[in-house]
């Protein structure tokens, strides 16, 4: 029989796997990573060897990225004269044919505001100023298809100049200012 001294608590296991204890509870309920239930209170415990096996299997199958966190993206709502908003028709696989604001993953060592200015210019050729963070979203929609979670920092900025152009034609078919 295995002693409780050799088992890991849910908090210890969560720390090792870089997940929240509630994630372990969910995985237990969904039989993704079942816990041992110990004592009359059915406290969740984990064998260290099973934690290591789970980590190895998850990496091999690329189903759960235990050592990767969510990716961070910045989206920009470009506003012209408080009457128009910039939208682009997507060509990329995700969102093909849908309209979206400029944006991309947050480059390392860039602030949200710098990323908003740079990404808008790189994607559209437009010059903007005074980007401000206006919302944050936790995007889980692609979690089951791509096993990717992204946090999007929504910004809004004022249009300063330039004509909208598809600077990255493989990603976006066209950019246009539409009435808001």
C-alpha positions as CSV (number, residue, x, y, z in Angstrom):
1,X,0.0,0.0,0.0
2,X,1.2,3.5,-0.9
3,X,1.8,5.9,2.0
4,X,0.2,9.4,1.9
5,X,3.7,10.7,2.4
6,X,4.7,9.6,-1.1
7,X,1.7,11.2,-2.8
8,X,1.5,14.8,-4.1
9,X,-1.3,17.1,-3.1
10,X,-3.4,18.9,-5.7
11,X,-1.5,22.1,-5.0
12,X,1.9,20.5,-5.4
13,X,0.8,18.8,-8.6
14,X,-0.7,22.0,-10.0
15,X,2.6,23.8,-9.3
16,X,4.6,21.0,-11.1
17,X,2.3,21.1,-14.2
18,X,2.0,24.9,-14.2
19,X,-1.8,24.7,-14.1
20,X,-4.4,25.9,-11.6
21,X,-5.8,23.4,-9.1
22,X,-9.2,23.8,-10.7
23,X,-7.7,22.6,-14.0
24,X,-6.7,19.4,-12.2
25,X,-10.2,19.0,-10.8
26,X,-11.6,19.4,-14.3
27,X,-9.2,16.9,-15.7
28,X,-10.1,14.5,-12.9
29,X,-13.8,14.9,-13.6
30,X,-13.3,14.5,-17.4
31,X,-10.9,11.5,-16.9
32,X,-8.1,13.3,-18.6
33,X,-5.8,13.0,-15.6
34,X,-7.6,11.1,-12.8
35,X,-6.6,11.7,-9.2
36,X,-6.4,9.1,-6.4
37,X,-9.2,9.8,-3.9
38,X,-7.9,9.3,-0.4
39,X,-9.8,9.1,2.9
40,X,-13.4,9.8,3.9
41,X,-13.2,13.3,2.3
42,X,-11.9,11.8,-1.0
43,X,-9.0,14.3,-1.1
44,X,-7.3,14.3,-4.5
45,X,-3.7,13.0,-4.4
46,X,-1.3,12.1,-7.2
47,X,1.6,9.6,-7.6
48,X,4.8,11.4,-8.6
49,X,5.5,8.7,-11.3
50,X,2.0,9.3,-12.8
51,X,2.6,13.1,-12.9
52,X,5.8,12.5,-14.8
53,X,4.2,10.0,-17.2
54,X,1.3,12.5,-17.8
55,X,3.8,15.3,-18.6
56,X,5.7,13.1,-21.0
57,X,2.6,11.7,-22.7
58,X,1.1,15.3,-23.0
59,X,4.2,16.5,-24.7
60,X,4.5,13.6,-27.1
61,X,0.8,13.8,-28.1
62,X,0.9,17.6,-28.1
63,X,-2.6,17.6,-26.6
64,X,-1.8,19.7,-23.6
65,X,1.0,22.2,-23.5
66,X,2.1,22.1,-19.9
67,X,5.1,24.3,-20.4
68,X,3.5,26.9,-22.6
69,X,1.2,29.6,-21.6
70,X,-1.3,31.4,-23.7
71,X,-0.1,33.6,-26.5
72,X,-0.8,37.3,-26.3
73,X,-2.1,39.3,-29.3
74,X,-2.9,43.0,-29.8
75,X,-5.9,44.1,-31.9
76,X,-6.4,47.7,-32.9
77,X,-9.7,49.5,-33.5
78,X,-8.7,52.4,-35.8
79,X,-11.2,55.2,-35.6
80,X,-11.3,58.1,-38.2
81,X,-13.1,61.3,-37.3
82,X,-15.3,59.4,-34.8
83,X,-17.4,58.2,-37.8
84,X,-15.4,55.4,-39.4
85,X,-13.7,52.2,-38.2
86,X,-11.0,50.2,-40.1
87,X,-11.8,46.6,-41.0
88,X,-10.0,44.1,-43.1
89,X,-11.3,41.0,-44.9
90,X,-9.3,38.0,-43.7
91,X,-7.6,35.5,-46.0
92,X,-5.8,33.5,-43.4
93,X,-7.1,30.1,-42.5
94,X,-8.7,31.2,-39.2
95,X,-11.5,33.7,-39.9
96,X,-11.3,33.4,-43.7
97,X,-13.8,35.8,-45.3
98,X,-14.6,37.5,-42.0
99,X,-13.9,41.1,-41.2
100,X,-11.5,42.0,-38.4
101,X,-9.4,44.8,-37.0
102,X,-5.6,44.9,-37.5
103,X,-3.5,43.0,-35.0
104,X,-1.2,40.2,-34.4
105,X,0.8,38.5,-31.7
106,X,2.6,40.8,-29.3
107,X,6.3,41.0,-30.2
108,X,8.8,40.5,-27.4
109,X,9.7,43.7,-25.6
110,X,7.0,45.8,-27.2
111,X,4.4,47.6,-25.2
112,X,0.7,47.2,-26.2
113,X,0.8,50.7,-27.6
114,X,3.9,50.2,-29.6
115,X,2.6,46.9,-31.0
116,X,-0.7,48.7,-32.0
117,X,1.1,51.4,-33.9
118,X,3.6,49.0,-35.6
119,X,1.1,46.4,-36.5
120,X,-1.4,48.9,-37.9
121,X,1.3,50.4,-40.1
122,X,2.8,47.0,-41.2
123,X,-0.7,45.5,-42.1
124,X,-2.4,48.6,-43.5
125,X,0.1,51.4,-44.2
126,X,-1.9,53.7,-41.9
127,X,-0.5,56.0,-39.3
128,X,-2.3,56.1,-36.0
129,X,-1.7,57.8,-32.6
130,X,-2.7,57.6,-29.0
131,X,-3.6,53.9,-28.8
132,X,-5.3,53.0,-25.6
133,X,-6.1,49.6,-24.1
134,X,-9.9,49.3,-24.1
135,X,-10.6,45.6,-23.5
136,X,-9.0,42.2,-22.9
137,X,-10.4,38.9,-24.1
138,X,-9.5,35.3,-23.1
139,X,-10.0,33.4,-26.4
140,X,-10.8,29.8,-25.8
141,X,-12.6,29.2,-29.1
142,X,-9.5,27.6,-30.7
143,X,-8.5,25.6,-27.7
144,X,-10.1,22.3,-29.0
145,X,-9.1,22.7,-32.7
146,X,-5.6,24.1,-32.3
147,X,-4.9,23.5,-28.6
148,X,-4.0,27.2,-28.4
149,X,-5.3,29.8,-26.0
150,X,-4.8,33.4,-26.7
151,X,-5.3,36.6,-24.7
152,X,-6.1,39.6,-26.9
153,X,-5.4,43.1,-25.8
154,X,-7.9,45.3,-27.5
155,X,-6.8,48.8,-28.2
156,X,-8.4,51.8,-29.9
157,X,-6.5,54.5,-31.7
158,X,-7.0,57.6,-33.8
159,X,-6.4,57.6,-37.5
160,X,-3.8,60.2,-38.5
161,X,-3.2,59.5,-42.2
162,X,-2.5,57.2,-45.1
163,X,-4.8,55.2,-47.4
164,X,-5.7,51.6,-46.3
165,X,-3.7,49.1,-48.2
166,X,-3.3,45.3,-48.0
167,X,0.4,45.3,-47.0
168,X,0.2,41.6,-46.2
169,X,-2.0,40.3,-49.0
170,X,-1.6,36.6,-47.9
171,X,-3.3,37.5,-44.6
172,X,-5.8,40.2,-45.6
173,X,-7.7,40.7,-48.9
174,X,-8.5,44.4,-48.3
175,X,-8.8,47.1,-45.7
176,X,-11.6,49.6,-45.7
177,X,-13.0,52.4,-43.5
178,X,-16.6,51.7,-42.7
179,X,-19.2,53.8,-40.9
180,X,-19.2,53.2,-37.2
